[in-house]
């Protein structure tokens, strides 16, 4: 008979908890990230080839991504924004980067595990012999009241990613000694600067923080101490509240899009801009789709059905202005009819809605004459039933 000697290993409670933490973290991360991605894909449209976005991501932001996910256009954006219109960067200088930024922790056996992910809206690398930049844009139509903290989080993850990449290369080459072995980097290693640009196209003026100090409770802090609290600035372009001459420093089509968005509520100013900027006569389809998604004007929706690669927006805007004038005249005549009837008594809401909704100027003219001669509202309604069809 063979006896099997059983080996019993005793582990105290604290050690058991410590051993379980890495597995729990990995499981929690997997479950949370899977849930997050599933909810994002269900709730917001996904652009082919672009990962799902964090949080608020609507059709207008998607169109911005489509438009700027092009080396020449992104170079133009940076030239207009940072170089005051000087053509410092060109399409060959632009390299589209992976938009996912991972937070890495240590799992079981000392192996690295991905704890969480962040997504920039666009991330590119622009560089030549003098410049090496990673530029990310946070595209939004809402005021982000945590913008500086979000930028700090993004950039911290990006610098961590660069450090991990350098440290991995040194481990492969086994070329570090002394302090370098402890830090994982050599004295000569340098990180690539990170720059965040916030493009805001909302209608109300940006009233959120533009630096980290704007988010901090600084009252009661001695002035001498405040200087030690690091700040973090947000580079913001509030399109709707930026001077026209500043917007005109961007490439022609992009400047036209900015100005269209800025003056979308002013038909007169919009008409002047469209007539004086030739680019509106041959707007690219991507640019047209972007303007259409931002403004949602019916006249542009009708124009969108055309199949040409470039679209003439001038005629569409002229039609919109004429429609606006006709609508204004119709509203004036409808108000006149309702005013005549109000002299006869309380005008029923249903009747008001019927009159206000009428756009035929000739019909409103007839109603005005009838209302002026009617003795009662009921008499007007009876006659309206005769000629109102």
C-alpha positions in Angstrom: 0.0 0.0 0.0 1.3 3.4 -0.9 0.6 6.3 1.3 0.2 9.7 -0.3 1.6 12.5 1.8 -0.6 15.5 1.7 1.1 18.8 1.9 -0.8 21.5 3.7 0.2 25.2 3.2 -1.0 27.7 5.7 -1.6 31.2 4.5 -2.6 33.9 6.9 -5.5 36.2 6.1 -3.5 39.3 5.1 -1.3 37.3 2.6 -4.4 35.8 1.1 -5.9 39.2 0.5 -2.7 40.5 -1.0 -2.5 37.6 -3.4 -6.1 38.1 -4.5 -5.9 41.8 -5.2 -4.2 41.5 -8.7 -6.7 39.0 -9.9 -9.6 41.1 -8.6 -8.2 44.2 -10.3 -7.8 42.4 -13.6 -11.3 41.0 -13.4 -12.8 44.4 -12.4 -11.0 46.2 -15.2 -12.1 43.6 -17.8 -15.7 43.7 -16.7 -15.9 47.5 -16.4 -14.2 48.1 -19.7 -16.4 45.6 -21.5 -19.5 47.2 -20.0 -18.3 50.7 -20.9 -17.6 49.8 -24.6 -20.9 48.0 -25.0 -22.8 51.0 -23.6 -20.9 53.4 -25.8 -21.5 51.4 -29.0 -25.2 51.0 -28.2 -25.7 54.7 -27.4 -23.5 56.6 -29.8 -22.6 56.0 -33.5 -19.2 54.6 -34.1 -17.0 55.8 -37.0 -15.3 52.9 -38.9 -11.7 52.6 -37.8 -12.1 54.9 -34.8 -12.6 53.5 -31.3 -15.8 54.4 -29.3 -15.6 57.7 -27.5 -15.8 58.4 -23.8 -18.9 60.1 -22.5 -20.7 62.7 -24.7 -20.2 62.1 -28.4 -22.9 63.3 -30.8 -23.2 63.5 -34.6 -21.7 67.0 -34.8 -18.5 65.8 -33.0 -18.4 62.7 -35.3 -18.4 65.0 -38.4 -15.6 67.1 -36.9 -13.6 63.8 -36.5 -14.2 62.8 -40.1 -13.2 66.3 -41.3 -10.0 66.7 -39.3 -8.9 63.0 -39.6 -6.9 64.2 -42.6 -3.2 65.2 -42.5 -3.6 68.3 -44.7 -6.6 69.6 -42.8 -5.1 68.9 -39.4 -1.9 70.7 -40.4 -4.0 73.6 -41.4 -5.8 73.6 -38.1 -2.5 73.8 -36.2 -1.0 76.4 -38.5 -4.1 78.6 -38.0 -4.3 78.0 -34.2 -0.7 78.1 -33.1 1.2 79.7 -35.9 -1.2 82.6 -36.6 -1.7 81.3 -40.1 1.9 80.8 -41.1 2.3 77.5 -43.0 4.8 75.9 -40.7 3.4 72.4 -41.0 2.2 70.4 -44.0 0.5 67.1 -44.7 3.7 65.0 -44.8 4.6 66.3 -41.3 1.5 64.8 -39.8 1.3 61.3 -38.5 -2.0 60.0 -37.1 -1.4 58.3 -33.7 -3.2 55.6 -31.7 -5.9 57.4 -29.8 -6.1 55.0 -26.9 -4.1 56.0 -23.7 -3.8 53.2 -21.2 -3.2 53.3 -17.4 -0.9 50.4 -16.6 -0.6 48.7 -13.2 1.2 45.6 -11.9 -0.7 42.3 -11.8 0.2 38.8 -10.7 3.8 37.7 -11.2 5.0 41.3 -11.7 3.3 41.5 -15.1 1.8 44.8 -16.3 -2.0 44.9 -16.7 -4.1 47.6 -18.3 -6.3 49.1 -15.6 -8.2 51.7 -17.6 -8.2 53.5 -21.0 -8.7 57.0 -22.2 -9.6 58.2 -25.7 -8.6 61.5 -27.2 -10.9 62.8 -29.9 -7.9 63.1 -32.3 -4.3 62.4 -31.7 -1.6 63.2 -34.2 2.2 63.6 -34.2 3.6 66.6 -36.1 7.3 66.8 -36.5 10.3 67.8 -38.6 13.8 68.6 -37.8 12.8 71.3 -35.4 9.5 70.3 -34.0 8.2 67.1 -32.4 4.7 67.5 -31.0 1.8 65.2 -30.1 -1.3 67.3 -30.6 -4.7 66.1 -29.3 -8.0 68.0 -29.8 -10.9 67.8 -27.4 -13.9 68.4 -29.8 -17.0 69.6 -28.0 -20.2 71.6 -28.3 -20.7 71.7 -24.5 -18.7 73.5 -21.8 -16.4 71.0 -20.1 -16.1 72.2 -16.5 -13.3 69.7 -15.8 -11.3 70.5 -18.9 -7.9 71.3 -17.2 -8.1 68.2 -15.0 -9.0 66.1 -18.0 -6.1 67.5 -20.0 -3.7 66.8 -17.1 -5.0 63.2 -17.0 -4.6 62.7 -20.7 -1.1 64.1 -20.8 0.0 62.2 -17.7 -1.1 59.0 -19.4 0.7 59.9 -22.6 4.0 60.7 -20.7 3.7 57.4 -18.8 3.3 55.6 -22.2 6.4 57.2 -23.5 8.4 56.3 -20.4 7.2 52.7 -20.6 8.3 52.5 -24.2 11.8 53.9 -23.4 12.2 51.7 -20.4 11.3 48.6 -22.4 13.9 49.5 -25.0 16.5 49.8 -22.4 15.6 46.5 -20.9 15.9 44.8 -24.3 19.3 46.4 -24.9 20.4 46.0 -21.3 22.3 49.3 -21.6 21.6 51.0 -18.3 23.8 51.3 -15.3 23.9 53.1 -12.0 20.9 55.4 -11.4 19.6 54.5 -14.8 18.9 51.0 -13.7 16.8 52.3 -10.8 14.7 54.8 -12.8 14.5 52.8 -16.1 15.7 55.8 -18.1 19.1 57.2 -19.0 20.2 60.8 -18.4 19.9 61.6 -22.1 16.4 60.3 -22.6 13.8 62.9 -23.5 10.0 62.8 -23.8 8.0 64.2 -26.7 6.0 67.3 -25.6 2.2 67.0 -25.5 -0.1 69.8 -26.4 -3.9 69.8 -26.0 -6.2 72.0 -28.1 -9.8 72.5 -27.1 -12.1 73.3 -30.0 -15.5 74.6 -28.7 -18.3 75.3 -31.1 -21.2 75.8 -28.7 -23.5 78.8 -29.0 -23.1 80.2 -25.5 -19.8 81.7 -24.5 -17.3 79.4 -22.8 -17.7 80.0 -19.0 -15.7 77.0 -17.8 -12.1 76.9 -16.4 -9.2 77.6 -18.7 -6.5 76.5 -16.2 -6.2 74.2 -13.2 -6.1 77.1 -10.8 -9.6 78.0 -11.9 -10.8 74.6 -10.5 -8.9 74.8 -7.2 -10.1 76.2 -3.8 -7.4 78.9 -3.5 -9.2 81.2 -1.0 -7.5 81.4 2.3 -4.2 80.0 0.8 -1.2 82.3 1.6 0.1 84.1 -1.5 3.6 82.6 -0.9 2.1 79.1 -1.0 0.0 79.7 -4.1 3.1 80.0 -6.2 4.0 76.4 -5.3 0.7 75.0 -6.5 1.3 73.9 -10.1 -1.1 75.2 -12.8 -2.2 73.6 -16.0 -3.5 75.7 -18.9 -6.1 74.7 -21.5 -5.6 76.0 -25.0 -9.2 76.9 -26.0 -10.7 78.2 -29.3 -14.3 79.4 -28.7 -15.4 79.7 -32.3 -18.6 81.6 -31.7 -16.8 84.3 -29.6 -13.5 84.7 -31.5 -12.9 87.8 -33.6 -13.4 87.3 -37.4 -9.8 88.4 -38.2 -8.5 85.6 -35.9 -10.7 83.0 -37.6 -9.5 84.1 -41.0 -6.0 83.0 -40.1 -7.1 79.4 -40.6 -7.1 77.8 -44.1 -9.9 79.1 -46.3 -12.4 76.3 -46.0 -11.9 75.8 -42.3 -12.2 79.6 -41.8 -15.4 79.6 -43.8 -16.8 76.7 -41.6 -15.9 78.6 -38.4 -17.6 81.8 -39.6 -20.7 79.9 -40.8 -21.0 78.3 -37.4 -20.4 81.7 -35.7 -23.1 83.6 -37.6 -25.6 80.8 -38.2 -28.3 82.7 -36.3 -27.8 85.9 -38.3 -29.0 85.5 -41.9 -27.9 89.0 -43.0 -24.3 88.5 -41.8 -24.2 85.0 -43.0 -25.3 86.1 -46.5 -22.5 88.7 -46.6 -19.9 86.1 -45.6 -21.1 83.6 -48.1 -21.1 86.1 -51.0 -17.6 87.4 -50.2 -15.8 84.0 -49.6 -15.4 82.1 -52.9 -14.8 78.8 -51.1 -18.6 78.6 -50.5 -19.1 78.1 -54.2 -17.0 74.8 -54.1 -17.2 73.5 -50.6 -15.9 70.0 -50.1 -18.5 67.4 -49.3 -16.8 66.7 -45.9 -16.9 70.5 -45.1 -20.5 70.7 -46.2 -21.5 67.7 -44.0 -19.7 69.4 -41.1 -21.6 72.7 -41.5 -24.9 70.8 -42.0 -24.4 68.7 -38.8 -23.5 71.8 -36.8 -26.4 74.1 -38.0 -29.1 71.6 -39.1 -30.6 74.1 -41.6 -33.4 72.6 -43.8 -32.0 74.3 -46.9 -28.7 72.5 -46.4 -30.4 69.2 -45.7 -32.1 69.5 -49.2 -28.7 70.5 -50.8 -27.0 67.4 -49.2 -28.9 65.1 -51.5 -26.9 66.2 -54.5 -24.2 63.8 -55.6 -21.3 66.2 -56.5 -17.9 66.0 -54.7 -18.0 69.8 -54.2 -21.2 71.7 -53.4 -22.2 75.3 -54.1 -23.5 76.7 -50.8 -24.2 80.2 -52.2 -27.4 79.4 -53.9 -28.6 77.4 -50.9 -27.9 80.4 -48.6 -29.7 82.8 -50.9 -32.7 80.5 -50.9 -32.6 80.4 -47.1 -32.4 84.2 -46.8 -35.4 84.6 -49.2 -37.3 82.0 -47.2 -36.5 83.9 -44.1 -37.8 87.1 -45.6 -41.0 85.4 -46.7 -41.4 83.8 -43.3 -41.0 87.2 -41.7 -43.7 88.7 -43.9 -46.0 85.8 -43.2 -45.5 86.2 -39.5 -46.2 89.9 -39.7 -49.5 89.3 -41.6 -50.5 86.5 -39.2 -49.9 88.8 -36.2 -52.1 91.4 -37.9 -55.0 88.9 -38.4 -54.8 87.8 -34.8 -54.7 91.4 -33.6 -57.9 92.2 -35.5 -59.6 89.2 -34.0 -58.4 90.1 -30.4 -60.5 93.2 -30.7 -63.5 91.0 -31.0 -62.8 88.8 -27.9 -60.6 85.9 -26.7 -59.1 84.2 -29.7 -59.0 80.3 -29.3 -55.5 78.8 -29.1 -56.4 76.4 -32.0 -57.4 79.3 -34.2 -54.2 81.2 -33.3 -52.1 78.2 -34.2 -53.9 77.8 -37.5 -53.3 81.4 -38.5 -49.7 81.5 -37.2 -48.8 78.3 -39.2 -50.0 79.7 -42.5 -47.2 80.7 -44.9 -49.3 81.6 -48.0 -49.1 85.5 -48.1 -52.2 85.8 -50.4 -54.3 83.7 -48.1 -53.2 85.7 -45.1 -54.1 88.9 -46.9 -57.6 87.6 -47.4 -57.9 86.6 -43.8 -56.8 90.0 -42.7 -59.6 91.7 -44.7 -62.2 89.2 -43.4 -61.0 89.8 -39.8 -61.2 93.5 -40.2 -64.8 93.3 -41.4 -66.0 90.5 -39.1 -68.4 91.3 -36.3 -67.5 88.3 -34.2 -64.8 85.6 -34.0 -67.5 83.0 -34.8 -68.4 84.9 -38.0 -64.7 85.0 -39.0 -64.4 81.2 -38.4 -67.4 80.5 -40.5 -66.1 82.5 -43.4 -62.6 81.0 -42.9 -64.1 77.6 -43.4 -65.2 78.7 -46.9 -62.0 80.2 -48.1 -59.5 78.5 -45.9 -59.0 75.4 -48.0 
